[in-house]
């Protein structure tokens, strides 16, 4: 988290506090949306894989003992 804060400080000197703050907030929001999308995608894949394994599982567990 220190590198984005340092970059925001440097951007403040060049573009002003308001512009740097808005850019920092937008970047953080976009990263959060990307993280949520990646999490939802990975959970969807995990659920799909589990569902496929359940469909292929034997119905009678006693047969495999």
N, C-alpha and C positions, 0 to 999 in steps of 0.2 A: 504494500500500500504506500510505501514511501516514494517510489518512483513516480506514480501519478501525481502525488502531492507536490513533488519537486517540479514536475512538468507544469502543473497548474500555477505554481509560483512564478516560474519563468514566463508563462503565457500572460500572467497578470501584468508583468512589466511591459510587455509588448502590445497587448490588446486591451488592457484595462480589466478591472476587477469584475465588472458585470459580465462582459463577454467570456472571460475565462471561467467564471462560475457557471454560466449557462452551458458552455462546452463540456465542462467537467461533469455536470449533472446529466447531460444527454449521453455522454460516454458511459457513465455508470448505469444509467437506465437501459441502454442498449446491451451492455454486458449482462445485466440481470435478466433481460428478456431472452438473450441467447442461452444463458445458463438454465433457465426454466424450460425452454424449448428442448435443449439437449437432455435434460432430466426426464421430461415427458416422453421423449423419443426412446430413450434407453429403457424406461419402465415399460413402455408399450412393447418393445422387443422382448423383454424379460417375461412379460405376461403371455405374449404369443408363444414363446418357446415353452413355457410351463404348460400352457394349454395343450400344445401339441404332444408333449410328453404324457400328459394325463390321458389323452385320447388313445395313445398307444399302450398304456399300462394295462396289464391283464385285469380282468374283472374279478377273478377268483384268486386271491392271494394264496390260498391253501395249496393250489397247484404247484407253486414254486418253492415249496418247503422241502 
